[in-house]
């Protein structure tokens, strides 16, 4: 059986894909034949990325190319890779990022040694020539922990806030139980409800201090740099996170953290400058509706914990009159529309 499946979605990343592919090829040297597979998912690229992947499939041991006939987004691309994965462990990489030689060997060795459901790792954020080490916000390293215990406290950044899908490795049983699947309709923030599910429902996890992942910031085609309507999907992602957490057996303890996080993310988007005026109006209307949808007492608690400026901004928005013409953040696009 394949020991490790690496799922790598690509869409129109022709300038950056060679770095990712070279790193996969370098990592393949640490594994025996059939021990590692690289599932390259092309999400209907139109910039020459597909040609690079077709060549890589022939040149990189263990590489398999899967093509989407229409764009589906990163959630669907990862799900396509999960459907094809045969490994005892699964991990991810984005097509514009890369890994150091030996990273996947070290990652798999750590996973097999600790024997837990999933591992999380640190990573290196790359912005131009600047390199910054980003650590998992969990001080206990190399120790098997209960994932639920790493959600709280509500007032601190914890491991559940470190939602980078590719900064970890996951046992096969999580895939077989459906926990690794992403919500197909979400075009951004898809990793937020996903990481919360893992922490609520997996049995064990650990953090290890590997630093072989390189995350490229500032890519023009990345959704984090794009101010179109897809960015508004963060509202549906956090609605889903709050709704699922509200049904958890420990909802009374966990829901304040979910609501506080949602409020902070709403403020972050409101103060950004990516959106043109029409979309900013839609954003404000949907954020106001989101603040009113959440449990009122928990929203008050979250706003009380914020600094005065942020709290005042969100309180004003929450009192904003409801406009019947404002689109609902809960109205998800159909699967066909998301493709």
C-alpha positions as CSV (number, residue, x, y, z in Angstrom):
1,X,0.0,0.0,0.0
2,X,1.1,3.6,-0.7
3,X,2.5,5.1,2.5
4,X,1.8,8.8,1.7
5,X,-0.5,10.6,-0.7
6,X,0.4,14.2,-1.5
7,X,-2.5,16.2,-3.0
8,X,-1.5,19.3,-5.0
9,X,-4.2,21.4,-6.7
10,X,-3.1,23.7,-9.5
11,X,-4.9,26.5,-11.3
12,X,-3.2,29.1,-13.5
13,X,0.1,29.1,-11.5
14,X,2.5,28.8,-14.4
15,X,5.2,31.1,-13.0
16,X,5.3,29.2,-9.6
17,X,4.4,25.6,-10.5
18,X,8.0,24.7,-11.4
19,X,9.1,25.3,-7.8
20,X,6.4,23.0,-6.4
21,X,7.2,20.3,-9.0
22,X,10.9,20.4,-8.4
23,X,10.3,20.0,-4.7
24,X,8.1,17.0,-5.2
25,X,10.7,15.4,-7.4
26,X,13.4,16.0,-4.8
27,X,11.2,14.4,-2.1
28,X,10.5,11.3,-4.2
29,X,14.1,10.3,-3.8
30,X,13.5,9.5,-0.1
31,X,10.9,6.8,-0.8
32,X,10.9,3.4,-2.3
33,X,9.0,2.6,-5.4
34,X,5.2,2.9,-4.7
35,X,5.7,4.3,-1.2
36,X,4.7,7.9,-2.1
37,X,2.3,9.3,-4.7
38,X,1.8,12.9,-5.9
39,X,-1.7,13.6,-7.1
40,X,-1.5,16.6,-9.3
41,X,-5.0,18.1,-9.8
42,X,-5.4,20.6,-12.6
43,X,-8.4,22.8,-12.0
44,X,-8.9,23.8,-15.6
45,X,-5.8,25.9,-16.0
46,X,-5.6,28.1,-19.1
47,X,-2.1,29.6,-18.8
48,X,0.2,26.7,-19.7
49,X,0.2,25.1,-16.2
50,X,-1.4,21.9,-17.6
51,X,1.5,21.3,-20.0
52,X,3.9,21.5,-17.1
53,X,1.8,18.9,-15.2
54,X,1.7,16.6,-18.2
55,X,5.5,16.6,-18.3
56,X,5.8,16.2,-14.6
57,X,3.6,13.1,-14.6
58,X,6.1,11.5,-16.8
59,X,9.2,12.7,-15.0
60,X,8.3,12.5,-11.3
61,X,8.2,9.1,-9.7
62,X,4.7,8.5,-8.2
63,X,3.1,11.5,-9.9
64,X,-0.5,11.1,-11.3
65,X,-2.3,13.9,-13.1
66,X,-6.1,14.4,-12.7
67,X,-7.8,17.0,-14.8
68,X,-11.0,19.0,-14.2
69,X,-12.9,19.8,-17.4
70,X,-14.2,23.0,-15.8
71,X,-13.0,25.1,-12.9
72,X,-14.3,23.9,-9.6
73,X,-12.2,25.8,-7.0
74,X,-9.7,24.6,-4.5
75,X,-12.2,22.7,-2.3
76,X,-13.3,20.6,-5.2
77,X,-9.7,20.1,-6.4
78,X,-8.7,18.8,-3.0
79,X,-11.7,16.5,-2.9
80,X,-10.8,15.1,-6.3
81,X,-7.4,14.4,-4.9
82,X,-8.8,12.7,-1.8
83,X,-11.0,10.5,-4.0
84,X,-7.9,9.3,-5.8
85,X,-5.6,9.0,-2.8
86,X,-4.4,5.5,-1.8
87,X,-2.0,6.3,1.0
88,X,-2.1,5.3,4.6
89,X,-1.5,9.0,5.3
90,X,-2.6,12.1,3.3
91,X,-1.1,15.6,3.1
92,X,-1.6,18.6,0.8
93,X,0.5,21.2,-0.9
94,X,-0.7,24.2,-3.0
95,X,0.6,24.5,-6.5
96,X,2.3,27.9,-5.8
97,X,4.2,26.7,-2.7
98,X,7.1,24.2,-2.2
99,X,8.8,22.0,0.3
100,X,12.4,21.4,1.3
101,X,14.1,18.1,0.3
102,X,13.4,15.4,2.8
103,X,10.3,17.1,4.2
104,X,7.8,14.4,3.4
105,X,10.2,11.7,4.8
106,X,10.5,13.5,8.1
107,X,6.7,14.2,8.2
108,X,5.8,10.6,7.6
109,X,8.4,9.3,10.1
110,X,7.0,11.7,12.8
111,X,3.4,10.6,12.0
112,X,4.3,6.9,12.3
113,X,6.3,7.4,15.4
114,X,3.6,9.3,17.3
115,X,0.7,7.2,15.9
116,X,-2.0,9.9,16.3
117,X,-4.8,10.9,13.9
118,X,-3.1,14.0,12.6
119,X,0.0,16.1,12.9
120,X,0.5,19.9,12.5
121,X,3.7,21.5,11.5
122,X,5.3,25.0,11.4
123,X,5.9,26.6,8.1
124,X,7.9,29.4,6.4
125,X,6.0,32.3,5.0
126,X,7.7,33.8,1.9
127,X,6.8,37.4,0.9
128,X,9.2,38.4,-1.9
129,X,12.6,37.7,-0.5
130,X,11.5,37.9,3.1
131,X,11.3,34.6,5.1
132,X,9.3,34.4,8.3
133,X,8.9,31.3,10.5
134,X,5.2,30.8,11.4
135,X,4.7,28.4,14.4
136,X,1.6,26.4,15.3
137,X,0.1,28.2,18.3
138,X,0.6,25.2,20.6
139,X,3.6,25.0,23.0
140,X,3.5,21.2,23.6
141,X,5.6,19.6,20.9
142,X,6.1,16.0,20.0
143,X,3.3,14.9,22.5
144,X,0.0,13.3,21.6
145,X,-2.9,15.6,22.6
146,X,-6.7,15.7,22.6
147,X,-7.6,17.9,19.6
148,X,-10.7,19.3,21.5
149,X,-8.4,20.6,24.2
150,X,-6.5,22.7,21.7
151,X,-9.6,24.7,20.7
152,X,-9.8,26.8,23.9
153,X,-9.3,29.2,25.6
154,X,-11.6,31.5,23.6
155,X,-9.5,34.6,24.3
156,X,-6.3,33.3,22.9
157,X,-5.0,32.2,19.4
158,X,-5.0,28.4,19.5
159,X,-4.2,25.5,17.2
160,X,-7.7,25.6,15.7
161,X,-6.9,29.1,14.4
162,X,-3.9,27.7,12.5
163,X,-6.0,26.5,9.6
164,X,-3.3,25.9,6.9
165,X,-4.5,22.6,5.3
166,X,-1.0,21.7,4.0
167,X,0.8,22.2,7.3
168,X,0.2,18.7,8.5
169,X,-0.5,15.1,7.7
170,X,-3.6,13.0,8.3
171,X,-4.3,9.3,8.8
172,X,-6.4,7.3,6.3
173,X,-9.2,6.7,8.8
174,X,-10.0,10.4,8.8
175,X,-10.4,10.3,5.0
176,X,-12.5,7.1,5.2
177,X,-14.8,8.7,7.8
178,X,-15.3,11.8,5.7
179,X,-13.5,14.2,8.0
180,X,-11.0,15.3,5.4
181,X,-13.5,16.4,2.7
182,X,-14.0,20.1,2.0
183,X,-17.3,21.9,1.4
184,X,-17.4,22.0,-2.4
185,X,-19.4,25.3,-2.7
186,X,-16.9,27.4,-0.6
187,X,-14.5,29.4,-2.7
188,X,-12.5,30.8,0.1
189,X,-12.1,30.1,3.9
190,X,-12.8,26.5,3.1
191,X,-10.2,25.5,5.7
192,X,-12.0,27.1,8.6
193,X,-14.9,24.7,9.1
194,X,-12.6,21.9,8.0
195,X,-10.0,22.5,10.8
196,X,-12.7,22.9,13.4
197,X,-14.2,19.5,12.4
198,X,-10.9,17.9,12.8
199,X,-10.3,19.3,16.3
200,X,-13.9,18.5,17.4
201,X,-14.1,14.9,16.0
202,X,-10.6,13.4,15.6
203,X,-9.3,11.4,18.5
204,X,-5.7,12.6,18.8
205,X,-3.2,15.0,17.3
206,X,0.3,16.3,17.8
207,X,2.5,19.3,16.8
208,X,6.0,18.8,15.5
209,X,8.7,21.4,14.8
210,X,9.3,20.7,11.1
211,X,10.1,23.8,9.0
212,X,10.2,22.3,5.5
213,X,7.1,24.0,4.1
214,X,7.4,27.3,2.2
215,X,4.2,29.3,1.8
216,X,4.3,31.9,-0.9
217,X,2.4,35.1,-0.1
218,X,1.4,37.8,-2.6
219,X,0.6,35.6,-5.6
220,X,-1.6,37.8,-7.9
221,X,-4.0,34.9,-8.7
222,X,-4.5,33.9,-5.1
223,X,-7.9,34.6,-3.6
224,X,-6.2,36.3,-0.7
225,X,-5.2,39.0,-3.2
226,X,-8.5,39.2,-5.1
227,X,-11.4,41.4,-4.1
228,X,-14.2,39.8,-6.1
229,X,-17.4,38.2,-4.9
230,X,-15.7,34.9,-4.2
231,X,-14.2,36.5,-1.1
232,X,-17.6,36.9,0.5
233,X,-17.7,33.1,0.9
234,X,-15.9,33.6,4.2
235,X,-19.4,34.4,5.6
236,X,-20.8,31.1,4.6
237,X,-17.7,29.3,5.8
238,X,-18.1,30.9,9.3
239,X,-21.8,30.4,9.3
240,X,-21.2,26.7,8.8
241,X,-18.5,26.7,11.5
242,X,-20.8,28.3,14.0
243,X,-23.8,26.2,13.1
244,X,-21.9,22.9,13.4
245,X,-20.2,24.0,16.7
246,X,-23.7,24.9,18.1
247,X,-24.6,21.2,17.8
248,X,-21.5,19.9,19.5
249,X,-21.8,18.2,22.9
250,X,-19.5,20.9,24.3
251,X,-21.3,23.8,22.5
252,X,-21.6,25.9,25.7
253,X,-17.8,25.9,26.0
254,X,-16.8,26.0,22.3
255,X,-19.3,28.4,20.8
256,X,-18.0,31.6,22.4
257,X,-14.6,30.9,20.7
258,X,-16.4,30.4,17.3
259,X,-18.4,33.6,17.6
260,X,-15.4,35.6,18.8
261,X,-13.4,34.4,15.9
262,X,-16.2,35.2,13.4
263,X,-16.5,38.7,14.8
264,X,-12.8,39.3,14.4
265,X,-12.8,38.1,10.8
266,X,-15.8,40.3,10.0
267,X,-13.9,43.3,11.2
268,X,-10.8,42.3,9.3
269,X,-12.7,42.2,6.0
270,X,-14.6,45.4,6.7
271,X,-11.3,47.4,7.2
272,X,-9.6,46.0,4.1
273,X,-9.3,47.8,0.8
274,X,-9.7,45.0,-1.8
275,X,-13.4,45.5,-2.6
276,X,-14.8,48.0,-5.1
277,X,-17.7,50.2,-3.8
278,X,-20.6,48.0,-5.0
279,X,-19.1,44.9,-3.4
280,X,-18.2,46.8,-0.3
281,X,-21.9,47.7,0.2
282,X,-22.8,44.0,-0.2
283,X,-20.1,43.1,2.2
284,X,-21.4,45.5,4.9
285,X,-25.0,44.3,4.5
286,X,-24.0,40.6,4.7
287,X,-21.7,41.2,7.7
288,X,-24.5,43.1,9.5
289,X,-26.9,40.2,8.9
290,X,-24.2,37.8,10.1
291,X,-23.8,39.7,13.4
292,X,-27.6,39.5,13.9
293,X,-27.7,35.8,13.1
294,X,-25.3,34.8,15.8
295,X,-26.4,34.3,19.4
296,X,-26.9,37.8,20.8
297,X,-25.4,37.2,24.2
298,X,-22.2,35.6,22.7
299,X,-21.8,38.5,20.2
300,X,-22.1,41.0,23.1
301,X,-19.5,39.0,25.0
302,X,-17.2,39.0,21.9
303,X,-17.6,42.7,21.3
304,X,-17.0,43.5,25.0
305,X,-13.6,41.7,24.7
306,X,-12.5,43.8,21.7
307,X,-10.8,47.2,21.8
308,X,-13.1,50.2,21.8
309,X,-12.6,51.1,18.1
310,X,-13.3,47.6,16.7
311,X,-16.2,47.1,19.1
312,X,-17.8,50.4,18.2
313,X,-17.5,49.7,14.5
314,X,-19.2,46.3,14.8
315,X,-21.9,47.6,17.1
316,X,-22.8,50.3,14.7
317,X,-23.0,47.7,11.9
318,X,-25.1,45.4,13.9
319,X,-27.7,48.2,14.4
320,X,-27.8,48.9,10.7
321,X,-31.3,48.6,9.2
322,X,-32.1,45.4,7.4
323,X,-32.3,46.0,3.6
324,X,-34.6,43.4,2.0
325,X,-32.6,43.6,-1.2
326,X,-29.4,42.5,0.5
327,X,-28.4,39.0,-0.7
328,X,-28.3,36.4,2.1
329,X,-24.9,35.0,3.0
330,X,-26.6,31.7,3.6
331,X,-27.8,31.4,0.0
332,X,-25.1,29.1,-1.4
333,X,-24.5,28.9,-5.1
334,X,-25.4,25.7,-6.7
335,X,-22.6,23.2,-7.5
336,X,-22.9,24.1,-11.2
337,X,-22.5,27.8,-10.4
338,X,-19.4,27.1,-8.3
339,X,-17.7,25.3,-11.2
